[in-house]
Amino acid sequence: MAKYKIAWLPGDGIGNDVMEAAKIVLDELKLDADYIPGDVGWEFWKKEGNPLPDRTIKILKETDCCLFGAITSKPKEEAEKEVSAELKEKGHVYSSPIVRLRQEFKLHTNLRPCKAYKGNPLNYRDDIDLVVFRENTEGLYSGVEFHPLPKEVMDSLLENHSKMKRFKEIPLEDIALSCRIFTRKACQSIVRQAFEYAKKFKRNSVTVVEKPNVIRETSGLMIREARKIAQEYPGIELWETNVDAMCMWLVKNPQNYSVLVSSNMFGDIISDLCAQLIGGLGFASSANIGDDYALFEPTHGSAPKYARQYKVNPMAMLLTVKLMLDYLGEKELAQRLENSIAQVIEEGKVRTYDLGGTASTLDVAREVAKKLS
C-alpha cells in the first residue's frame, strides 16, 4: 500500500497539460503515492449541471490531499446558456468548484509564495521573496448574494441602517447585494498563521493589508485582531497598509515586504500583483490548507485557447507540487525539487514562450526532472 493517497483533479484547459508536467516530476522523485483521478470542471457543468460531482467530493474525503490543475468559471448568464438542453430551467445554478471545495473542506488558509528566482528575465527584481496569507472561506467570496434584493432583506436593512435610506426608492430588481462577512475567529486564524510563518522562517515583519478607513467594520475587525496577536510576537513588526496603497508600494519597493496577510478578495488581488513581480502567473503557486485537508493548485486560470498545445509555463504547477511535498512532510524531496526548478530557471536553456523560449510544457518538466537525478 502506498504511503499517500492523492486526489488528482486536472480540471479544465491547460490544467491537464500542467498536471502531466507534475506527474513527470513526481515520478522522478519517486513519491510513494497513489493518484486517484476525479471529475471536476466545465464539461461536467454542461453535462450534469454540477461542475463538482458528489463522487469527486467522496474521493477527496478518502485521500490525504488534492492536486488540482485549473478551472473554467464563467458569469451566471453564460453558464446558464452552456448547460445541456435537458437541464435548462431545472434550477441548476453554477458555482465555482474551487470556492466550494474551500468551504466544504474548511480550507481556511490560502498560502501564496511569490519568490523571484535568479535568471528569470521577467523578474521585477531578483530580491523579491513575498508570502501572502489570504483568508480563504469568508469575505466577499462567502457566496451570500442577492439579485434581485428580497423585500424582507431590504426592509430589515432599512430598519437597521440609516445609510440604506438612499436606496429606498430603487426597484428591488435593480439592486444586487454581496455580503462581505468576517468572523473574529477567521481573522485571528489567518493573522496568527502569518505570524507563525514569520517566526518559523525568521522573517521580521507581517503586513496586514485591508481598508479600515472606509470599510470600517470588516477591515476594522481584521486590524484590531492583528494588533492583539502582534503583541504575542515581540520580535516581529506589524505593519498596517490600505490595499490601494499596498499595490503602489509593492510596485515601488517590493523588497521591503516579507509576509502579507489579508482577507479573501484583497488577498486574491495583491497575490496576483505579487506574482507579476516575479514573472507572472506562470510562477505562482498556492496551497489551500485546512485543519484536516489541503488542496494545491497553481493560481493561473484554465487558458482554454492553449489547451493541449503544451505551450504554457509549468513552473507554477511544479512549485505547487513543492508546497504539497512540504505539507506531506517530505521536506527533502521538496527542497530537491525547488533546487532543480531554480537551476533550470537560472540556466535559461529550456524556456517556454512567455520567457522567450520555444520549449514545451513537458520539455520544461523533463528538464527539471533531469536535474533531480
C-alpha positions in Angstrom: 0.0 0.0 0.0 1.3 3.5 -0.9 2.2 5.9 1.8 -0.1 8.6 0.4 -3.3 8.8 -1.5 -3.6 12.0 -3.5 -6.7 13.2 -5.3 -5.8 14.0 -8.9 -8.0 16.7 -10.4 -6.7 18.2 -13.7 -9.9 20.2 -14.3 -10.2 22.3 -17.5 -8.0 23.6 -20.3 -4.3 23.8 -19.5 -5.0 22.1 -16.2 -4.5 18.8 -18.0 -1.2 20.0 -19.6 0.4 21.2 -16.3 -0.7 18.1 -14.4 1.1 15.9 -17.0 4.2 18.0 -16.2 3.7 17.5 -12.5 3.5 13.7 -13.0 6.8 13.6 -14.8 8.5 15.3 -11.8 6.6 13.3 -9.2 7.6 10.0 -10.9 11.3 11.1 -11.0 11.1 12.0 -7.2 9.6 8.5 -6.6 7.0 9.8 -4.2 5.3 6.8 -2.6 1.8 7.7 -3.6 -1.3 6.6 -5.4 -3.0 9.2 -7.5 -6.8 9.0 -7.6 -8.4 10.7 -10.6 -11.6 12.8 -10.1 -14.1 14.6 -12.3 -14.3 18.4 -12.0 -14.8 21.3 -14.3 -16.8 23.0 -17.1 -17.6 19.8 -19.0 -19.4 18.3 -16.0 -21.4 21.5 -15.5 -22.6 21.3 -19.1 -23.4 17.6 -19.0 -24.6 17.2 -15.4 -25.4 20.7 -14.1 -22.7 20.2 -11.5 -19.0 21.1 -12.0 -18.1 19.3 -8.8 -19.9 16.0 -8.7 -20.6 14.3 -5.4 -18.4 11.3 -6.5 -15.4 13.7 -6.6 -16.2 15.0 -3.1 -16.2 11.4 -2.0 -12.7 10.8 -3.5 -11.3 13.8 -1.7 -12.7 12.6 1.7 -10.7 9.3 1.1 -7.4 10.9 0.3 -4.6 12.8 2.1 -4.6 15.8 0.0 -5.5 17.0 -3.5 -3.5 18.3 -6.5 -5.7 20.5 -8.7 -5.0 21.8 -12.2 -7.2 24.7 -13.3 -10.8 25.5 -13.6 -13.0 27.5 -16.1 -15.6 29.7 -14.4 -18.0 32.0 -16.3 -20.6 34.5 -15.2 -24.1 33.4 -14.3 -25.8 34.1 -17.7 -23.0 32.4 -19.7 -23.2 29.4 -17.5 -26.9 29.1 -17.9 -26.6 29.2 -21.7 -24.0 26.4 -21.9 -25.7 23.8 -19.6 -27.2 21.0 -21.7 -30.7 21.5 -23.0 -32.3 18.8 -20.9 -31.0 20.6 -17.7 -32.2 24.1 -18.6 -35.0 25.5 -16.4 -34.4 22.9 -13.7 -32.9 25.2 -11.2 -29.2 24.4 -11.7 -27.0 27.3 -10.6 -23.3 27.4 -11.4 -20.9 28.0 -8.6 -17.1 27.8 -8.6 -15.8 24.3 -7.7 -12.7 25.6 -6.1 -14.7 28.0 -3.9 -17.0 25.2 -2.9 -14.0 22.9 -2.1 -12.5 25.6 0.1 -15.8 25.9 2.0 -16.7 22.2 2.0 -13.3 21.2 3.4 -12.8 24.3 5.6 -9.6 25.2 3.8 -9.4 28.4 5.7 -5.8 29.4 4.7 -4.6 30.3 1.2 -0.8 30.4 1.1 0.8 32.0 -1.9 4.6 32.3 -2.1 6.0 34.8 -4.6 9.7 34.4 -4.9 12.0 35.7 -7.6 14.4 33.1 -8.9 17.7 34.3 -10.4 17.8 34.2 -14.2 14.1 34.8 -14.8 14.1 37.6 -17.4 10.6 38.7 -16.3 11.5 39.4 -12.6 10.8 42.9 -11.5 13.8 42.5 -9.1 15.8 39.4 -8.1 15.5 40.1 -4.3 11.7 39.7 -4.0 10.6 37.0 -1.6 7.0 37.6 -0.6 4.5 35.2 1.0 0.8 36.1 1.0 -1.6 34.7 3.6 -5.2 35.0 2.3 -8.3 34.2 4.3 -9.9 31.6 2.2 -13.6 31.0 3.2 -15.2 34.3 4.1 -15.2 37.9 2.9 -16.8 38.8 -0.4 -16.3 35.2 -1.6 -18.6 33.8 1.1 -21.3 33.4 -1.6 -24.0 35.3 0.3 -25.5 37.3 -2.5 -28.9 38.6 -3.7 -30.3 39.7 -7.0 -32.9 40.9 -7.1 -32.8 42.0 -3.5 -35.6 40.3 -1.5 -38.1 42.7 0.1 -37.6 41.2 3.6 -33.8 41.9 3.3 -34.4 45.4 2.2 -37.0 46.0 4.9 -34.5 44.8 7.6 -31.7 46.9 6.2 -33.9 50.0 6.1 -34.9 49.4 9.7 -31.4 48.8 11.0 -29.1 51.0 8.9 -29.7 54.7 8.1 -27.4 54.6 5.1 -29.8 52.3 3.3 -32.4 55.0 3.0 -30.8 56.4 -0.1 -31.6 53.1 -1.9 -35.2 53.0 -0.7 -36.8 54.2 -3.9 -34.7 52.0 -6.2 -36.7 49.0 -7.5 -35.6 45.7 -5.9 -34.8 44.1 -9.3 -32.3 46.9 -9.8 -30.3 46.1 -6.7 -27.6 43.4 -6.3 -26.1 42.8 -2.9 -23.0 40.8 -2.0 -22.2 40.4 1.7 -18.6 40.9 3.0 -18.6 38.6 6.0 -15.8 38.5 8.5 -15.7 36.5 11.8 -13.4 37.2 14.6 -12.2 33.5 14.6 -11.2 33.6 10.9 -9.4 36.9 11.3 -7.5 35.6 14.3 -6.6 32.4 12.5 -5.2 33.9 9.3 -3.2 36.6 11.2 -1.8 34.1 13.6 -0.7 31.8 10.8 1.1 34.7 9.2 2.9 35.5 12.4 3.8 31.8 13.0 5.2 31.6 9.5 7.3 34.7 10.1 8.6 33.3 13.4 9.4 29.9 11.9 11.3 31.3 8.9 12.8 34.2 10.8 11.1 37.0 8.9 11.0 40.3 10.6 7.6 41.8 9.6 4.0 40.9 8.9 1.9 43.4 6.9 -1.8 43.3 7.2 -3.5 44.7 4.1 -7.0 46.0 4.4 -9.1 49.2 4.1 -10.3 50.1 7.6 -10.6 53.8 6.9 -13.5 53.1 4.6 -14.7 49.6 5.2 -14.7 50.2 8.9 -16.4 47.2 10.4 -14.9 44.2 8.4 -11.5 45.6 7.8 -11.6 47.2 11.2 -12.1 43.8 12.8 -9.1 42.3 11.0 -6.9 45.2 12.0 -8.0 45.1 15.7 -7.3 41.4 15.9 -4.0 41.7 14.2 -2.9 44.3 16.7 -3.8 42.0 19.6 -2.0 39.0 18.1 1.1 41.0 17.2 1.7 41.6 20.9 2.5 37.9 21.3 5.3 38.1 18.7 7.6 40.9 20.1 10.4 40.2 17.6 8.2 40.7 14.5 6.9 44.1 13.4 3.2 44.6 12.5 2.8 46.9 9.5 -0.7 48.1 8.5 -1.5 49.3 5.0 -4.5 50.1 2.9 -4.9 47.8 0.0 -4.8 50.5 -2.7 -1.6 52.0 -1.2 -0.1 48.5 -0.9 -0.5 47.9 -4.6 1.5 51.1 -5.2 4.2 50.2 -2.7 4.6 46.6 -4.0 5.4 48.0 -7.4 7.7 50.6 -5.9 9.5 48.8 -3.2 8.6 45.0 -3.1 11.8 44.1 -1.4 10.7 46.0 1.7 8.0 43.5 2.4 8.0 39.9 3.6 4.8 38.3 4.9 1.5 39.8 3.8 -1.9 38.9 5.3 -5.3 39.9 4.0 -8.9 39.0 3.6 -10.3 36.9 0.7 -10.7 39.3 -2.2 -7.9 41.7 -1.2 -5.6 38.7 -0.8 -6.6 37.5 -4.2 -5.8 40.8 -5.8 -2.5 41.5 -4.1 -1.2 37.9 -4.6 -1.7 38.3 -8.4 0.2 41.6 -8.3 3.0 39.9 -6.3 3.0 37.1 -8.9 3.6 39.6 -11.7 6.6 41.0 -9.9 8.3 37.6 -10.0 7.5 36.7 -13.7 3.7 36.3 -13.9 1.2 33.6 -13.1 3.4 31.0 -14.7 5.4 31.1 -11.5 2.6 31.5 -8.9 1.9 28.5 -6.7 -0.7 28.2 -3.9 -1.9 25.9 -1.1 -5.4 25.8 0.3 -4.9 24.5 3.8 -7.4 23.4 6.5 -7.1 21.7 9.8 -7.6 18.2 8.3 -7.1 18.5 4.5 -5.3 20.6 1.9 -5.7 21.3 -1.8 -2.8 22.5 -4.0 -3.2 24.5 -7.2 -1.3 26.9 -9.4 -3.0 30.3 -9.4 -3.3 30.7 -13.2 -6.6 30.0 -15.0 -7.5 27.3 -17.5 -6.5 29.3 -20.6 -8.7 27.2 -22.9 -7.1 28.7 -26.1 -3.9 26.9 -25.1 -5.3 23.6 -24.0 -3.5 20.5 -25.2 -0.9 22.7 -27.0 1.6 22.1 -24.2 2.7 25.7 -24.6 2.3 27.2 -21.1 4.8 27.5 -18.4 4.5 24.6 -15.9 6.7 26.2 -13.2 3.6 27.4 -11.2 2.4 23.8 -11.0 5.9 22.4 -10.2 6.2 25.0 -7.4 2.7 23.9 -6.2 4.0 20.3 -6.1 6.8 21.6 -3.8 4.2 23.1 -1.5 2.3 19.7 -1.4 5.5 17.9 -0.6 6.1 20.3 2.3 2.6 19.7 3.6 3.1 15.9 3.5 6.3 16.3 5.5 8.6 15.3 2.6 10.9 18.2 3.2 14.0 16.7 1.5 12.0 16.0 -1.7 10.5 19.5 -1.6 14.0 21.1 -1.3 15.4 18.9 -4.1 12.5 20.0 -6.3 12.9 23.7 -5.6 16.6 23.5 -6.2 16.1 21.8 -9.6 13.5 24.4 -10.6 15.8 27.2 -9.6 18.6 25.7 -11.6 16.5 25.3 -14.7 15.4 28.9 -14.4 18.9 30.2 -13.9 20.4 28.3 -16.7 17.7 29.6 -19.1 18.3 26.9 -21.7 14.8 25.4 -21.6 12.1 28.0 -21.6 8.5 28.3 -22.6 7.2 31.0 -24.9 6.4 33.5 -22.1 10.2 33.6 -21.3 11.2 34.0 -25.0 11.8 30.3 -25.5 10.4 27.6 -27.7 10.3 24.6 -25.2 7.0 22.9 -24.5 5.3 22.4 -21.1 6.6 18.9 -20.9 10.1 19.8 -22.1 10.5 22.0 -19.1 9.2 19.3 -16.7 11.6 16.8 -18.2 14.5 19.3 -17.7 13.5 19.8 -14.1 13.2 16.0 -13.6 16.7 15.6 -15.2 18.2 17.9 -12.5 16.6 15.7 -9.8 18.6 12.6 -10.7 
